[in-house]
Amino acid sequence: MIDRFNNSVYTYKGYAIKPGAESSIVIMLTASLEKAFAEASKLSEEEQNALATWIIQEIASEKRWEKAFSGSRDKLAQLAEEALEEHHQ
């Protein structure tokens, strides 16, 4: 069954399909995300935009944290090992 997600996106068996002039964009969604988007599509345009902004900001924040800690994992592991050695002395 094809469901209308909003004015320009349709969902079908976990896929979000946005028809385009020359081609369509197809994105795989989990069942949970598809359900969340279906519920979000019932919100007003203002609420949908606020939710979209929040989601985008959260994803950007996660990427920043990952980047910030990616270079320090080895150093943190070394510091943790040193702290354990000192604790056991």
Stockholm file with secondary structure:
# STOCKHOLM 1.0

chainA/1-89         MIDRFNNSVYTYKGYAIKPGAESSIVIMLTASLEKAFAEASKLSEEEQNALATWIIQEIASEKRWEKAFSGSRDKLAQLAEEALEEHHQ
#=GR chainA/1-89 SS CEEECSSSCEEETTEEEECCSSCCEEEECCHHHHHHHHHHTTSCHHHHHHHHHHHHHHHHHHHHHHHHHHTTHHHHHHHHHHHHHHHHC
#=GC SS_cons        CEEECSSSCEEETTEEEECCSSCCEEEECCHHHHHHHHHHTTSCHHHHHHHHHHHHHHHHHHHHHHHHHHTTHHHHHHHHHHHHHHHHC
//
